[in-house]
């Protein structure tokens, strides 16, 4: 009995050393139809889990492994970033071959190269050229969860895209490689136009 008590005591004492903490970020956005969609990010050691009502994905930014879950249809898959890109490219090229069958022969070559370049742009996130993107400070005296923050506005081609708060008092860069994560988000959330200018 004494032996079991000692083991239990050692386990309880060592639990804080085994416990790990990460970040949980709750957010929401409003889609084009005016629906509010809740979104949660779980971030720890370059592993990110993103949850929305119709999509859950977990990506390990170090190993490039991915778990995609469709909670509506109750299916999931395991893959990697490069395998998923290859699969998406194959699907899009298959659609392209069907489209090219409808185009006159004299214009096929022109459209083929044009659409192939467009497919690559849809699969691989490139840096924003920044030609029409403008980020400006709105206010420097904001508070975000008790931290001093600066409020920014992003405009593209003179049209307001979004406002956001930024604080330098909290740093999660050791937990998350944002440039790597945006590559995943670009593939899984093609409707999210903010990803392009975040890059």
Secondary structure, 3 states (H helix, E strand, C coil): CHHHHHHHHHHHHHHHHHCCCCEEEEEEEECCCCCEEEEEEEEECCEEEEECCCCEEEEECCCCEEEEEECCCCEEEEEEHHHHHHHHHHHHHHHHHHHHCCCCHHHHHHHHHHHHHHHHHHHCCCCCCCCCEEEEEEEEEEEECCEEEEEEEEEECCEEEEEEEECCCCCCCCCCCHHHHHHHHHHHCCCCCHHHHHC
